[in-house]
Amino acid sequence: MMAQWDLGPLLRALPRHPAKTLLITGDADKAVPPEVSAEAASRMPDARVVSLAGLGHLAHEEDAPATAAPILAFLNAHLD
């Protein structure tokens, strides 16, 4: 199903994305490979990627604490 998506408009818009952004990927994700997240982040002015070792596409279900840790660190670093 995702193979039929036209991501062109989204990819062209990413350089104009103004918000600090955290992308989280599992390094074993077969649905959205980590390289896709890295490419998306490289197109945004203020984005970073965290890759979680041994986790797949449903990292938040596979290891909720490991997924929550970078989210909490990101929020703590960027909230006033």
N, CA, C and O atoms as a MOPAC input file, in Angstrom:
PM7 MOZYME 1SCF
protein

 N      0.81600 1    -1.18500 1     0.00000 1
 C      0.00000 1     0.00000 1     0.00000 1
 C      0.87000 1     1.26300 1     0.00000 1
 O      0.61100 1     2.17600 1    -0.78400 1
 N      1.88500 1     1.33700 1     0.85100 1
 C      2.73400 1     2.52200 1     0.91100 1
 C      3.49500 1     2.72500 1    -0.39200 1
 O      3.82900 1     3.86000 1    -0.73200 1
 N      3.77600 1     1.66500 1    -1.12200 1
 C      4.51900 1     1.77500 1    -2.36700 1
 C      3.76700 1     2.62400 1    -3.38300 1
 O      4.37300 1     3.13700 1    -4.32300 1
 N      2.46300 1     2.78100 1    -3.21200 1
 C      1.66000 1     3.55400 1    -4.14700 1
 C      1.54700 1     5.02500 1    -3.75000 1
 O      0.97800 1     5.81900 1    -4.49900 1
 N      2.07100 1     5.39500 1    -2.60300 1
 C      1.98200 1     6.78000 1    -2.15300 1
 C      2.88500 1     7.66600 1    -3.00700 1
 O      3.97800 1     7.25300 1    -3.39400 1
 N      2.43500 1     8.86400 1    -3.29400 1
 C      3.24900 1     9.86500 1    -3.96700 1
 C      3.83000 1    10.77500 1    -2.89200 1
 O      3.14800 1    11.66700 1    -2.38900 1
 N      5.07900 1    10.54800 1    -2.54800 1
 C      5.71700 1    11.31000 1    -1.47600 1
 C      6.40400 1    12.57300 1    -1.97800 1
 O      6.97400 1    13.32700 1    -1.18800 1
 N      6.35400 1    12.80600 1    -3.28100 1
 C      7.01700 1    13.97900 1    -3.85100 1
 C      6.64500 1    15.28400 1    -3.18000 1
 O      7.54100 1    16.02700 1    -2.77900 1
 N      5.35800 1    15.60300 1    -3.03800 1
 C      4.99500 1    16.87300 1    -2.39500 1
 C      5.50900 1    16.97300 1    -0.95500 1
 O      5.96000 1    18.03500 1    -0.52400 1
 N      5.43900 1    15.88800 1    -0.23200 1
 C      5.94800 1    15.90000 1     1.14600 1
 C      7.45400 1    16.14200 1     1.16400 1
 O      7.93500 1    16.97600 1     1.93100 1
 N      8.19000 1    15.43500 1     0.34200 1
 C      9.64500 1    15.58400 1     0.31700 1
 C     10.04500 1    17.00500 1    -0.08100 1
 O     11.00300 1    17.55700 1     0.46100 1
 N      9.32500 1    17.58700 1    -1.01100 1
 C      9.63700 1    18.96300 1    -1.42700 1
 C      9.33100 1    19.97300 1    -0.31800 1
 O      9.95800 1    21.03100 1    -0.25800 1
 N      8.38700 1    19.66000 1     0.54900 1
 C      8.00700 1    20.57600 1     1.62700 1
 C      8.91800 1    20.47500 1     2.84800 1
 O      8.97200 1    21.41300 1     3.64400 1
 N      9.62100 1    19.38400 1     3.01400 1
 C     10.41800 1    19.18700 1     4.23200 1
 C     11.42200 1    20.30500 1     4.50800 1
 O     11.58700 1    20.67000 1     5.67200 1
 N     12.09400 1    20.86400 1     3.51900 1
 C     13.03200 1    21.95400 1     3.83100 1
 C     12.36400 1    23.17700 1     4.46000 1
 O     13.04300 1    24.00200 1     5.07100 1
 N     11.06600 1    23.30100 1     4.32100 1
 C     10.34600 1    24.43600 1     4.90100 1
 C      9.71500 1    24.09400 1     6.24700 1
 O      9.01300 1    24.92000 1     6.83000 1
 N      9.95700 1    22.88700 1     6.74200 1
 C      9.38200 1    22.46000 1     8.01700 1
 C     10.09400 1    23.21200 1     9.14100 1
 O     11.29000 1    23.00100 1     9.34400 1
 N      9.39700 1    24.08300 1     9.87700 1
 C     10.07500 1    24.95900 1    10.82100 1
 C     10.35300 1    24.36500 1    12.20100 1
 O     11.19400 1    24.89200 1    12.92900 1
 N      9.68300 1    23.30500 1    12.57300 1
 C      9.76200 1    22.81900 1    13.95600 1
 C     10.96200 1    21.90600 1    14.18500 1
 O     11.38900 1    21.17000 1    13.29600 1
 N     11.48700 1    21.97500 1    15.39400 1
 C     12.47300 1    20.98300 1    15.81400 1
 C     11.78400 1    19.62900 1    15.72800 1
 O     10.64300 1    19.48000 1    16.16600 1
 N     12.47000 1    18.65000 1    15.16800 1
 C     11.82400 1    17.37500 1    14.88600 1
 C     12.71500 1    16.22400 1    15.31300 1
 O     13.92200 1    16.22600 1    15.07100 1
 N     12.10000 1    15.24500 1    15.94900 1
 C     12.77800 1    14.00800 1    16.31800 1
 C     12.10400 1    12.86700 1    15.57000 1
 O     10.89900 1    12.65100 1    15.70400 1
 N     12.87900 1    12.14700 1    14.79200 1
 C     12.39100 1    10.95000 1    14.11800 1
 C     12.99400 1     9.74600 1    14.82300 1
 O     14.20200 1     9.69100 1    15.05400 1
 N     12.15500 1     8.79300 1    15.15900 1
 C     12.61500 1     7.58600 1    15.83700 1
 C     12.37000 1     6.41200 1    14.91800 1
 O     11.27400 1     6.24400 1    14.38300 1
 N     13.38900 1     5.60800 1    14.73900 1
 C     13.28800 1     4.43500 1    13.88500 1
 C     13.88700 1     3.24000 1    14.59400 1
 O     14.80500 1     3.37900 1    15.40300 1
 N     13.37000 1     2.08200 1    14.29100 1
 C     14.00200 1     0.85300 1    14.74800 1
 C     14.98600 1     0.40700 1    13.68900 1
 O     14.66900 1     0.44400 1    12.50000 1
 N     16.16800 1    -0.01200 1    14.09200 1
 C     17.15800 1    -0.37600 1    13.07300 1
 C     16.79400 1    -1.66700 1    12.33000 1
 O     17.45000 1    -2.03000 1    11.35500 1
 N     15.74500 1    -2.35700 1    12.79600 1
 C     15.26600 1    -3.55800 1    12.10500 1
 C     13.91700 1    -3.30500 1    11.42700 1
 O     13.21100 1    -4.24800 1    11.07100 1
 N     13.56500 1    -2.04100 1    11.25200 1
 C     12.27900 1    -1.68800 1    10.62800 1
 C     12.31600 1    -2.04800 1     9.14800 1
 O     13.14700 1    -1.53700 1     8.39700 1
 N     11.42000 1    -2.92100 1     8.73900 1
 C     11.33200 1    -3.33900 1     7.33600 1
 C     10.26800 1    -2.52800 1     6.58800 1
 O     10.31000 1    -2.45100 1     5.36000 1
 N      9.31700 1    -1.92300 1     7.30700 1
 C      8.25400 1    -1.14900 1     6.66400 1
 C      8.76000 1     0.22600 1     6.23100 1
 O      8.50400 1     0.66600 1     5.11100 1
 N      9.47600 1     0.89300 1     7.12200 1
 C     10.09700 1     2.18200 1     6.82100 1
 C     11.55300 1     2.05900 1     7.25700 1
 O     11.87800 1     2.33200 1     8.41300 1
 N     12.42700 1     1.65300 1     6.34900 1
 C     13.82700 1     1.43300 1     6.72000 1
 C     14.46400 1     2.68900 1     7.31800 1
 O     14.09400 1     3.80700 1     6.95700 1
 N     15.41000 1     2.50700 1     8.22000 1
 C     16.06900 1     3.64600 1     8.86100 1
 C     16.63800 1     4.66600 1     7.87300 1
 O     16.70100 1     5.85800 1     8.17400 1
 N     17.04900 1     4.20100 1     6.70700 1
 C     17.60300 1     5.11500 1     5.70800 1
 C     16.56200 1     6.13900 1     5.25200 1
 O     16.90800 1     7.27000 1     4.91100 1
 N     15.29600 1     5.74200 1     5.24800 1
 C     14.23100 1     6.65700 1     4.85200 1
 C     14.09600 1     7.77900 1     5.88200 1
 O     13.94400 1     8.94600 1     5.52200 1
 N     14.15200 1     7.41800 1     7.15400 1
 C     14.08300 1     8.43200 1     8.20600 1
 C     15.29600 1     9.35200 1     8.14500 1
 O     15.16400 1    10.56500 1     8.31000 1
 N     16.46300 1     8.78900 1     7.91300 1
 C     17.67600 1     9.60400 1     7.81000 1
 C     17.58600 1    10.57000 1     6.63600 1
 O     17.98900 1    11.72700 1     6.75200 1
 N     17.06200 1    10.10600 1     5.51400 1
 C     16.89600 1    10.97800 1     4.34400 1
 C     15.90500 1    12.09400 1     4.64200 1
 O     16.14900 1    13.24800 1     4.28900 1
 N     14.79700 1    11.76700 1     5.28400 1
 C     13.81100 1    12.79500 1     5.63900 1
 C     14.43800 1    13.83600 1     6.56200 1
 O     14.25800 1    15.03600 1     6.35600 1
 N     15.16100 1    13.38900 1     7.56200 1
 C     15.78700 1    14.31900 1     8.51100 1
 C     16.81200 1    15.21000 1     7.82000 1
 O     16.95000 1    16.38400 1     8.16600 1
 N     17.52600 1    14.66100 1     6.85200 1
 C     18.54100 1    15.45500 1     6.16000 1
 C     17.92300 1    16.58300 1     5.34400 1
 O     18.60500 1    17.55000 1     5.00400 1
 N     16.65000 1    16.46700 1     5.03300 1
 C     15.95500 1    17.49800 1     4.24800 1
 C     15.33000 1    18.57700 1     5.12600 1
 O     14.89000 1    19.60700 1     4.61400 1
 N     15.28500 1    18.35900 1     6.43300 1
 C     14.67600 1    19.32400 1     7.34300 1
 C     15.75100 1    20.15400 1     8.02200 1
 O     16.83400 1    19.64800 1     8.31600 1
 N     15.46000 1    21.43400 1     8.27500 1
 C     16.48100 1    22.29900 1     8.85400 1
 C     16.85900 1    21.96800 1    10.29800 1
 O     17.98100 1    22.25600 1    10.71400 1
 N     15.96000 1    21.37600 1    11.06300 1
 C     16.25900 1    21.13900 1    12.48400 1
 C     15.67900 1    19.79300 1    12.91700 1
 O     14.79000 1    19.72700 1    13.76600 1
 N     16.19500 1    18.73300 1    12.32200 1
 C     15.69900 1    17.39000 1    12.64000 1
 C     16.85700 1    16.47800 1    12.99300 1
 O     17.98300 1    16.64800 1    12.52600 1
 N     16.54500 1    15.51300 1    13.82500 1
 C     17.53000 1    14.47200 1    14.13800 1
 C     16.82100 1    13.13600 1    14.18200 1
 O     15.60600 1    13.05900 1    14.36600 1
 N     17.60700 1    12.08500 1    14.00900 1
 C     17.07100 1    10.72000 1    13.99100 1
 C     17.70900 1     9.93600 1    15.12700 1
 O     18.91300 1    10.02800 1    15.36700 1
 N     16.89200 1     9.17300 1    15.81400 1
 C     17.37200 1     8.21000 1    16.80200 1
 C     17.00000 1     6.83300 1    16.27500 1
 O     15.83900 1     6.57300 1    15.95700 1
 N     17.97900 1     5.96500 1    16.18400 1
 C     17.74300 1     4.59300 1    15.74000 1
 C     17.84100 1     3.67300 1    16.94500 1
 O     18.83200 1     3.69000 1    17.67500 1
 N     16.81500 1     2.87700 1    17.14400 1
 C     16.75400 1     1.98300 1    18.29800 1
 C     17.19700 1     0.58300 1    17.88500 1
 O     16.58900 1    -0.04500 1    17.01800 1
 N     18.25000 1     0.11300 1    18.50800 1
 C     18.85400 1    -1.17400 1    18.16200 1
 C     17.90600 1    -2.33800 1    18.40200 1
 O     17.30100 1    -2.46500 1    19.46700 1
 N     17.79400 1    -3.18400 1    17.38600 1
 C     17.04300 1    -4.42200 1    17.51900 1
 C     15.53600 1    -4.28700 1    17.43200 1
 O     14.81900 1    -5.27900 1    17.56500 1
 N     15.04100 1    -3.07300 1    17.21000 1
 C     13.59800 1    -2.86700 1    17.16100 1
 C     13.13100 1    -2.66200 1    15.73000 1
 O     13.89100 1    -2.22700 1    14.86500 1
 N     11.86500 1    -2.98400 1    15.49900 1
 C     11.28700 1    -2.88200 1    14.17200 1
 C     10.34600 1    -1.70100 1    14.05000 1
 O     10.50200 1    -0.69100 1    14.73600 1
 N      9.36900 1    -1.83800 1    13.17100 1
 C      8.44600 1    -0.75800 1    12.85200 1
 C      7.55200 1    -0.37700 1    14.03100 1
 O      7.13100 1     0.77500 1    14.13500 1
 N      7.26400 1    -1.30200 1    14.89600 1
 C      6.41500 1    -1.02000 1    16.05400 1
 C      7.25900 1    -0.92600 1    17.32500 1
 O      6.95700 1    -1.54800 1    18.34400 1
 N      8.31400 1    -0.13800 1    17.23400 1
 C      9.25400 1    -0.00600 1    18.34600 1
 C      8.55800 1     0.36900 1    19.65100 1
 O      8.93000 1    -0.11900 1    20.71900 1
 N      7.56200 1     1.22400 1    19.56800 1
 C      6.85900 1     1.66200 1    20.77900 1
 C      6.11800 1     0.50900 1    21.44500 1
 O      5.88400 1     0.54300 1    22.65300 1
 N      5.74800 1    -0.51000 1    20.67300 1
 C      5.11300 1    -1.69100 1    21.25700 1
 C      6.14700 1    -2.73700 1    21.65700 1
 O      5.95300 1    -3.46800 1    22.62800 1
 N      7.22500 1    -2.80700 1    20.92100 1
 C      8.26800 1    -3.79500 1    21.19300 1
 C      9.04900 1    -3.46100 1    22.46300 1
 O      9.39000 1    -4.35700 1    23.23500 1
 N      9.33000 1    -2.18400 1    22.68200 1
 C     10.07900 1    -1.75400 1    23.86000 1
 C      9.69700 1    -0.30800 1    24.16900 1
 O     10.38500 1     0.63300 1    23.77200 1
 N      8.59700 1    -0.15700 1    24.87900 1
 C      8.08300 1     1.18100 1    25.18100 1
 C      9.09300 1     2.04600 1    25.93700 1
 O      9.25200 1     3.21300 1    25.58000 1
 N      9.78200 1     1.54100 1    26.95900 1
 C     10.74500 1     2.39300 1    27.66300 1
 C     11.89400 1     2.87100 1    26.76700 1
 O     12.32300 1     4.02100 1    26.86700 1
 N     12.38400 1     2.00100 1    25.90400 1
 C     13.47000 1     2.40300 1    24.99600 1
 C     12.99600 1     3.45400 1    24.00900 1
 O     13.77500 1     4.31000 1    23.58900 1
 N     11.73300 1     3.39600 1    23.63600 1
 C     11.17700 1     4.37600 1    22.71300 1
 C     10.87700 1     5.69100 1    23.43400 1
 O     11.07300 1     6.76900 1    22.87300 1
 N     10.41100 1     5.60000 1    24.65400 1
 C     10.07100 1     6.80700 1    25.41400 1
 C     11.30800 1     7.60600 1    25.81400 1
 O     11.24500 1     8.83300 1    25.88500 1
 N     12.41600 1     6.94700 1    26.07200 1
 C     13.61200 1     7.63800 1    26.56600 1
 C     14.07800 1     8.76500 1    25.63900 1
 O     14.28700 1     9.87500 1    26.12800 1
 N     14.25200 1     8.54700 1    24.33700 1
 C     14.68600 1     9.66800 1    23.50100 1
 C     13.60900 1    10.74200 1    23.34000 1
 O     13.92800 1    11.91400 1    23.14200 1
 N     12.34800 1    10.35100 1    23.42200 1
 C     11.27400 1    11.34500 1    23.34900 1
 C     11.33600 1    12.26500 1    24.55800 1
 O     11.25400 1    13.48600 1    24.42400 1
 N     11.48200 1    11.67600 1    25.73400 1
 C     11.56200 1    12.49300 1    26.95800 1
 C     12.80000 1    13.36300 1    26.94800 1
 O     12.73600 1    14.52400 1    27.35200 1
 N     13.93200 1    12.83200 1    26.49500 1
 C     15.16400 1    13.63800 1    26.42700 1
 C     14.99000 1    14.79800 1    25.45900 1
 O     15.41300 1    15.91800 1    25.74600 1
 N     14.37100 1    14.53700 1    24.31700 1
 C     14.13100 1    15.59200 1    23.32500 1
 C     13.22400 1    16.67200 1    23.90400 1
 O     13.51100 1    17.86100 1    23.77000 1
 N     12.14200 1    16.26800 1    24.54000 1
 C     11.22500 1    17.23800 1    25.13300 1
 C     11.90400 1    18.05200 1    26.23700 1
 O     11.74700 1    19.27100 1    26.30600 1
 N     12.65100 1    17.37200 1    27.08900 1
 C     13.33600 1    18.07900 1    28.17200 1
 C     14.35000 1    19.08800 1    27.63700 1
 O     14.56200 1    20.14100 1    28.23800 1
 N     14.97000 1    18.76500 1    26.51200 1
 C     15.96500 1    19.65700 1    25.92900 1
 C     15.34100 1    20.84900 1    25.21700 1
 O     15.99700 1    21.87600 1    25.03700 1
 N     14.06900 1    20.72200 1    24.80500 1
 C     13.47800 1    21.75900 1    23.96100 1
 C     12.28000 1    22.47800 1    24.56900 1
 O     11.75200 1    23.41000 1    23.96100 1
 N     11.85100 1    22.07400 1    25.72900 1
 C     10.73100 1    22.77600 1    26.36900 1
 C     11.26700 1    23.77500 1    27.37600 1
 O     12.27100 1    23.53800 1    28.04600 1
 N     10.58600 1    24.87700 1    27.46200 1
 C     10.99700 1    25.92800 1    28.43600 1
 C     10.49300 1    25.58600 1    29.80800 1
 O     10.73000 1    26.33500 1    30.75700 1

